[in-house]
Amino acid sequence: MMGRSVTTLGSEPVATVLRRLHAQADREDPEAKRRVDAREAELGRRLPAAQRYELYGDAPLSISREVGELYYLLTVARRPHTVVEFGASHAISTIYLAAGLRDAGGGTLVTTEILPGKAQLAEDNLRAARVHDLVELRVGDALTTLADGPPDTSMIVLDGRNDQYVPVLELLTPRLQVGGLVIADLNIDDPDILAYQRHVRSPGGGFFSTWLPLDAGLELSVRVM
């Protein structure tokens, strides 16, 4: 039986880089979220998404280890030829996905990051983990950087600004294979979840979708038509 130690995810240098990045997120993400909470308490209202992300600054805003392992498992199980990720940040989720691609026999992961500083950190971390050969990192607004491909996608991961999930998915859906997966990292308390769930759960919309109560929450969808 395959054990964790013989997978790319459990191998060096992937495991060491992920431990370092998760430790950084454990230090920095709570403080970034406190900055946002304090500002919203001061104003008495929820900030627009763009202002929230500005206050988050350079914090990784990382997925949890459990969510990353799910990304890895779904990638290995689906064996996608092409994965598209919206929101690389420091590349924590990107490394889990790339490790899954490696153990699924290869493929291409196209990821996006709007902030040049974070994009450079992501590139450095992908190289340190030695999975950069599987990843194409595009810098800029995802609605622009993803406008020209890839043409045949098996899996989409939405892990950026939640208010942009619907337009990004609308852009990518024509290129998503029937049977392709969409994983959306969402927070059960985030108002953007309602618009996104209406989109992927609408009758005749082409998706079957369900909620996974893992960490802050994930919406997992499959294209059925």
C-alpha positions as CSV (number, residue, x, y, z in Angstrom):
1,M,0.0,0.0,0.0
2,M,1.4,3.4,-1.0
3,G,2.3,5.4,2.1
4,R,2.7,9.1,2.6
5,S,6.5,8.8,2.6
6,V,6.7,7.6,-1.0
7,T,4.5,10.3,-2.5
8,T,5.8,13.5,-3.9
9,L,3.8,15.3,-1.2
10,G,5.7,13.5,1.5
11,S,9.1,13.7,-0.2
12,E,11.9,16.3,0.1
13,P,12.0,19.1,-0.6
14,V,8.2,19.4,-1.0
15,A,7.5,18.5,2.7
16,T,10.1,20.9,4.0
17,V,8.8,23.8,1.9
18,L,5.2,23.2,2.9
19,R,6.1,23.0,6.6
20,R,7.9,26.4,6.3
21,L,5.0,28.0,4.4
22,H,2.3,26.7,6.8
23,A,4.3,27.9,9.8
24,Q,4.5,31.3,8.1
25,A,0.8,31.3,7.5
26,D,0.1,30.3,11.1
27,R,2.0,33.4,12.2
28,E,0.8,35.9,9.6
29,D,-2.7,35.0,8.6
30,P,-4.4,35.6,12.0
31,E,-2.9,39.1,12.3
32,A,-4.0,40.0,8.8
33,K,-7.5,38.9,9.5
34,R,-7.5,40.9,12.8
35,R,-6.6,44.0,10.8
36,V,-9.6,43.5,8.6
37,D,-11.9,42.8,11.5
38,A,-10.7,45.9,13.4
39,R,-11.3,48.1,10.4
40,E,-14.8,46.7,9.8
41,A,-15.6,47.1,13.5
42,E,-14.5,50.7,13.3
43,L,-16.6,51.4,10.2
44,G,-19.6,49.3,11.3
45,R,-19.8,47.6,8.0
46,R,-18.2,44.9,5.9
47,L,-15.5,46.2,3.6
48,P,-15.6,45.5,-0.2
49,A,-13.4,42.6,-1.2
50,A,-10.8,44.8,-2.8
51,Q,-10.3,46.8,0.4
52,R,-10.2,43.6,2.5
53,Y,-7.4,42.1,0.3
54,E,-5.5,45.4,0.5
55,L,-5.6,45.2,4.3
56,Y,-4.5,41.5,4.2
57,G,-1.3,42.7,2.6
58,D,1.4,40.1,1.9
59,A,0.0,37.5,4.3
60,P,-0.3,34.0,2.6
61,L,-4.0,33.6,3.3
62,S,-3.2,29.9,3.2
63,I,-5.4,26.9,2.9
64,S,-5.1,24.4,5.7
65,R,-3.0,21.3,5.5
66,E,-6.2,19.2,5.4
67,V,-7.6,21.2,2.4
68,G,-4.2,20.9,0.7
69,E,-4.2,17.2,1.1
70,L,-7.7,17.1,-0.4
71,Y,-6.4,19.0,-3.4
72,Y,-3.6,16.5,-3.7
73,L,-6.0,13.5,-3.4
74,L,-8.4,14.9,-6.0
75,T,-5.6,15.6,-8.4
76,V,-4.2,12.1,-8.1
77,A,-7.7,10.6,-8.5
78,R,-8.8,12.7,-11.4
79,R,-5.4,12.6,-13.2
80,P,-6.0,15.9,-15.0
81,H,-4.1,16.8,-18.1
82,T,-4.5,20.5,-17.3
83,V,-5.3,22.3,-14.0
84,V,-6.2,26.0,-13.7
85,E,-5.8,27.7,-10.4
86,F,-7.1,31.2,-9.6
87,G,-5.0,32.8,-6.8
88,A,-1.5,31.4,-6.2
89,S,-0.5,33.8,-3.3
90,H,2.7,32.2,-1.9
91,A,2.0,28.9,-3.8
92,I,1.0,26.7,-0.9
93,S,-2.1,25.4,-2.7
94,T,-0.1,25.3,-6.0
95,I,2.5,23.0,-4.5
96,Y,-0.2,20.6,-3.3
97,L,-1.7,20.5,-6.8
98,A,1.7,20.2,-8.5
99,A,2.6,17.3,-6.2
100,G,-0.6,15.6,-7.2
101,L,0.1,16.1,-10.9
102,R,3.6,14.6,-10.4
103,D,2.1,11.5,-8.8
104,A,-0.7,11.3,-11.4
105,G,1.9,11.0,-14.2
106,G,2.4,14.7,-15.1
107,G,0.4,17.5,-16.7
108,T,0.3,21.3,-16.6
109,L,-0.9,23.6,-13.8
110,V,-1.7,27.1,-14.9
111,T,-1.9,29.4,-11.9
112,T,-2.5,33.2,-11.6
113,E,-1.5,35.9,-9.1
114,I,-2.4,39.6,-9.4
115,L,0.3,41.0,-7.1
116,P,3.8,40.9,-8.6
117,G,5.5,40.6,-5.1
118,K,3.4,37.5,-4.2
119,A,4.0,36.1,-7.7
120,Q,7.8,36.3,-7.1
121,L,7.4,34.6,-3.8
122,A,5.3,31.9,-5.4
123,E,7.9,31.3,-8.1
124,D,10.6,31.1,-5.5
125,N,8.7,28.6,-3.4
126,L,7.8,26.4,-6.5
127,R,11.5,26.3,-7.4
128,A,12.4,25.5,-3.8
129,A,9.9,22.6,-3.8
130,R,11.2,21.5,-7.2
131,V,7.7,21.4,-8.8
132,H,8.2,24.5,-11.0
133,D,8.5,22.4,-14.1
134,L,4.8,21.5,-13.9
135,V,3.6,25.1,-13.3
136,E,3.0,28.1,-15.6
137,L,2.6,31.2,-13.4
138,R,0.7,34.1,-15.0
139,V,0.9,37.5,-13.3
140,G,-2.0,40.0,-13.5
141,D,-5.8,40.1,-13.4
142,A,-7.0,36.5,-14.0
143,L,-9.8,37.7,-16.3
144,T,-7.0,38.9,-18.6
145,T,-4.3,36.4,-18.0
146,L,-6.7,33.4,-18.5
147,A,-8.5,34.8,-21.5
148,D,-6.4,32.9,-24.0
149,G,-6.4,29.4,-22.5
150,P,-5.7,26.7,-21.7
151,P,-8.2,25.2,-24.1
152,D,-8.8,21.7,-22.5
153,T,-9.0,21.9,-18.7
154,S,-9.8,18.9,-16.4
155,M,-9.8,20.7,-13.0
156,I,-10.3,24.3,-11.8
157,V,-9.3,25.5,-8.3
158,L,-10.7,28.9,-7.2
159,D,-8.6,30.2,-4.3
160,G,-8.5,34.0,-4.8
161,R,-10.9,36.9,-4.3
162,N,-14.3,35.3,-3.6
163,D,-16.2,38.0,-5.4
164,Q,-14.4,37.1,-8.6
165,Y,-15.2,33.4,-8.5
166,V,-18.3,33.6,-10.7
167,P,-16.7,35.7,-13.5
168,V,-13.5,33.5,-13.5
169,L,-15.6,30.3,-13.7
170,E,-17.7,31.8,-16.5
171,L,-14.5,32.5,-18.4
172,L,-13.1,29.0,-17.9
173,T,-16.3,26.9,-18.2
174,P,-16.3,26.6,-22.0
175,R,-12.8,25.0,-21.8
176,L,-13.7,22.7,-18.9
177,Q,-14.2,19.0,-19.9
178,V,-17.4,17.2,-19.0
179,G,-16.5,15.4,-15.8
180,G,-14.1,18.2,-14.9
181,L,-13.9,19.2,-11.3
182,V,-14.2,22.7,-9.8
183,I,-13.0,23.3,-6.2
184,A,-13.9,26.7,-4.6
185,D,-12.4,27.7,-1.3
186,L,-15.1,29.6,0.5
187,N,-16.0,30.7,4.0
188,I,-19.5,29.8,5.2
189,D,-19.8,33.3,6.6
190,D,-18.8,35.1,3.4
191,P,-21.7,36.7,1.6
192,D,-20.0,35.9,-1.8
193,I,-20.8,32.3,-1.2
194,L,-24.4,32.8,-2.0
195,A,-23.8,34.2,-5.5
196,Y,-21.3,31.4,-6.2
197,Q,-23.6,28.6,-5.0
198,R,-26.5,30.0,-7.0
199,H,-24.3,29.9,-10.1
200,V,-23.0,26.3,-9.7
201,R,-26.3,24.9,-8.3
202,S,-28.7,26.5,-10.8
203,P,-30.9,24.0,-12.7
204,G,-29.6,23.5,-16.2
205,G,-26.4,25.3,-15.3
206,G,-24.3,22.3,-16.2
207,F,-22.8,21.5,-12.8
208,F,-23.6,19.1,-9.9
209,S,-22.3,20.7,-6.7
210,T,-22.1,20.0,-3.0
211,W,-20.7,21.7,0.2
212,L,-17.7,20.2,2.1
213,P,-17.4,21.3,5.7
214,L,-13.6,21.1,5.7
215,D,-11.8,24.0,7.4
216,A,-13.7,27.2,6.5
217,G,-15.6,25.3,3.8
218,L,-15.3,24.2,0.1
219,E,-17.8,24.0,-2.7
220,L,-17.0,20.9,-4.9
221,S,-18.6,20.8,-8.3
222,V,-18.4,18.6,-11.3
223,R,-19.4,19.6,-14.9
224,V,-22.1,17.2,-16.0
225,M,-23.2,18.7,-19.3
